[in-house]
Amino acid sequence: MKRRGFLLGFHGLILCGCEPRKPPSDARRKGFPRLVERPEDLLPSGLDVVLRLDPGRLRGAAASSALAPWQEPLQRRLGGGEQASLLELLRVKAELIWVGLRGIPVAGHWDAVLVAQGNFLSFNPSSQGSSWERLPTVHPGRTVYERKGEVLRGVPSLLALVENRLLVLATPLEAPAVLRLLENGPASVGLTPPADGFLGLVAKPAVLARAAQGTYPHLASLLRALSTLEGVMEFGHGVLRVDLRLSTRTEAEALRVEQVLLGWKDVFSVEENPVANALAVGARVERDGPRSIRGKLCVEGEVIRRLAVALG
């Protein structure tokens, strides 16, 4: 299912007191690595969903008793072993995390890339087991490891450290693209999630529509009317806030999306389920432009607990 840049490569030498020299020729420049301005530039282009997580804010939210019912299911899904140790490292060391997905995960098949920004000076990739083999790289300040042997589709097969400030993980189908970015820098700008909240999300609506078609056809129809979809989630003072930013290609589609969302709000408001009623009360739908809609949701602690129990 969020920006501080960094330099990949060599600096030219500046010699004080020496006669000025001509800039290096294009031929010489070809050997220099390209610049990466943002950590998320290490996410390949063409991803369908990109999330930005702020672990500091997330840790603060997790400390709330209102979110306690979510913790056990989350821990159960994290599993054990090596991946759990990597997640623990991210939980402790990461300042910001970006996760990019190609398609929607199905039956545990993840095609994903994770980029974490933080202080990873004390992290030794060799501690992750003997299955990781270090690859050669011409760039200083960076180490790249590849998992040996056959790797399941949803398991990280590439691990890289850049100047001990960036940790990159990629699953097998995304690993070649990440290797190219590590060596050559970005070629184009991909999806950029919002930078506010403890969770920011940007997604291609058409991909979400295909994933929802079988189970939620009405939702899929709504998603197909969208050109862009962004979301921000924030938690504070016992209240969970969700802000959806939706854009359509035409004004007519924007009107239809607005009417559908307001219709769902009305349906939830007359449901006998108290959680549905609370969601309807906390939801707002606003037009903030000819082809854009804002959907806002505020949910208090008791409703959050009931929602967690309902979702299991």
N, C-alpha and C positions, 0 to 999 in steps of 0.2 A: 505496500500500500508505500532551519528546518533543517557578506559572507567572506570570511577571511581567506585571502589568496596566498599562494606560495610560489616559489621559483623552482622550476625543474631545470637544472643545468648549470653551466659555467658562467661566471662573471668575467668580463674583460679586465685585464690588469690596468690600473691607473698608476703610472710612475711619476711621482712628483719630482720637479726639477729637471725633467728630461725634455728634449725637443719634442713638440707635438707630432704625433704620428697620424697617418691617414687611417680612416676606418678600414677594418678588414673587408676584403673583396667578397662578393656574393659566393664565390667558390669556397672561401674559408668559412663563411657563415653557414654553409650547408652542413657542416659537422657539428654545429651547435644545437642543443635541444631547444625545442620551442617552449614558450612560456605558458604556464597554466595559472590563470588569474584567480580561480576559485576552487575549493576542494571538490565541488560538485562537477567541475569540468572533467573529473575522472570517471564520470558516469557516461557510458556510451550513448550516442544519439540513437533515436528510434525507440527508446524505452516507452512503455505505455502508462506506467504509474510511478511517480516519484514522491517519496515522503521525506520530510525533514523533522527530526526529533531533537528536542532539547532535553538531554538527560537530567540536567539540574532542575528544571521545572517539573520534569516527570517524577523525579525522586520526591519533590515536595508534594506533588499530587498523590503519589503512592502512600505517603505517610498519613493521608486522611483516612479516618475510619469509614467514610462513605464509600471508598473504593476497595475496602477489605474483601468483599465477596468476589472481586475480580482476580485477586492475587493467586488463589489456589488453582483455578483453571489455567492461568498464565504459566505458573510454575510447572504444571503437568505437561503443557505443550512444549516447554523448553527442553525437556528430556535430560539426558545425562551425557557423560563422556566428554569428548573433545569440544563439541559444539557448545556445551554448557560452559566450559572453561573460557571459550572465546566470548560468550555473552557476558560472563562475569567480568572479564577484562573490560569490555565496553561499558558495562554498568558502572565500574569504578573509575575508569580513566577517561572516557569519552566526554568531550564538551559539547559536540554537535555530531549528529549522525544523519547521513543521507542513505536511503534505500531506494533502489530503482528496480522495477519489475518489467519484464517483457511478457505481455499477456497476463492472464489471471491464474494463480496457482491452482492446479487441479490434481487431486489425489497425491499430494505431497510433491508434485513436480514443480519446482521453483526454478525459474531462470532469472537470476537476481545478481545485483551488485550492491555492495555496502561500502561506504566511505565514511570513516570516523575521524574527527579532528580532536586531538587531545595531546597528552604527554605520554608517549609510549616508549620512553627512553629505557625503562627497566624491562620491557617485554622482549623475550627471546623466542623468536618463532620456532627454534629447535625444540622448545619445551612442548610443542604440540604433537610430538611423536616422530618416529623415524620415517613415516610415510612421506614427509615433506622433503623435497630436494631443491637446493638453492640453484637458481639460474644465473648465468652471467649477465651483466648489465654494464653499459659504458658510462652510466650516470653515477656520479658520487652521491653519497648521502642516501642511498636507496638500496634496499634488499628485496629480492623477489623470490618467492618459493612456489613450486608447483607440486601438487600431490602425485605421487607415483602410482602406477597401476590404474585399474578401472575405478571410476568414481561415479557414484549415483548422481542422477541429474540434479537433485535438490541440495547436494552437499558441496560446500566450498572446495574448489580444486586449485584456486590461485590465492596466494596471500602475499601482500607487499607492504613494506614500510617505506615511507618517504620522509627523510630527515627526522625520523622519530616523532613526527607530528601528525602524520596521516597513516591510518591503517586501512588497507583496501582488501576486500574479500570478494571473490566472484565464483559463481557456479560454472560448470563445464562449458555450457553453450555461450556464456558471456566472457569467459576468460580470454579468448584471443583478442576480442575488441579492447579489453582493458589493458592487455599487454601492449597493444599498439598505442594507446593513449599514454601509457607510462614511458614509452620510448620516444614518441613523436609529438605528444601534446594534442590538444583538441582540434578537430577540424570544423566543428559546427556547434552551435548552442542547442542543447536539448531542453527538456521540460525543467522549469524552475519553480519549486513550491514556495508558498508564502513563508516569510521569515519570522512571523509572529506566532505566539502560542507555543504550547509544548509539543504540538503536532501540527505540521502544515502538509497539505496534500495537493498535488495537481495530477490530473488524469485525462486520458483521451476518452471522451464519453462513448465513442463507438465501440471500444474494447469492452468497457463495462456493460454496454447494452448486450453484446453477444454473450457475455457471461451470465447475464440475468435473464436471458430470453426464455430458457426452459422453465425456470421456477417462478420468476416474477415478470411475466410478459408486460404488464402495465408499466412497471418501472423501466423495462427495456424500451418501451415506446417513448417514454419521457426522455430517457438518456439520448435516444437517437435524434431528438430535436435540438440537442445542445452542441455547440461548437467548442466550448471550453468548460472545465469544471475545476474549481479550486475549493479547498476547505481548510478551516483553521479550528483547532480545538484548544480550549484553555480551561483551567480549573483553578478556582480560588474562592475562599470563604464559604466552602461547602457547596459551591454551585459549579456545575459543568456547563460550559458554553460552547456551542458549535455554530460556526458561521460559514455558510455555503455561498459561493460566488459563482453564478451560472450565467453563461452567455449563449445566445442563439444566433443563427445566421440571418434571420429576418424578424421584423416586428410581430408578424403574425404568429411565428413560433414562440416568441417571448410571451405573447398574450395567452397562448395555449398552455405553456408551462406554468404560468402564474395561476391560471384557472384550475389546473390539475392539482397543484400544491395546496391551494385554498380548499379544494374539494376534499383532499385527504385530511386536512385539518378539521373540516366539518365532520367527516366520518368518525375520526378518532374522538371528537368531543362528545359524541352520543354513544360511544361504546360503553358497555357495562364494566369493562376492565379499568380499574383505577389508574394503572400505569399509562394506558392509552389516553385516558382523560388528562392526566398530568402532562403528557407530551403535547397534547393539543393546546393546553393552556399556555405552555411555555414556548410554543412555536409562533413565529411571525414570518410573513412573506411580504416582501417589498419590491417594488420596481425602482431601480436607481438609474435607469437609462432606457432608451427605446428598445434595446435588445439585450438587456441584462436584468437579472433578478437576484435578490439576496434572500436567502432563507436562514433564519436565526432560531436557535433553540437554546433555552435555559432550563436546566434540570437540577433540582435540589437533591440533597444527600439521600433522603428517604426513597425518593423515586429511583435514584441511581442504584441503591441496594436492591430494590424490587426488580429493576431491569436486569441486573446481574443474575439474580436468582432465576428469572424467567428464561434467560438465554443459556443458563447452565454453564 
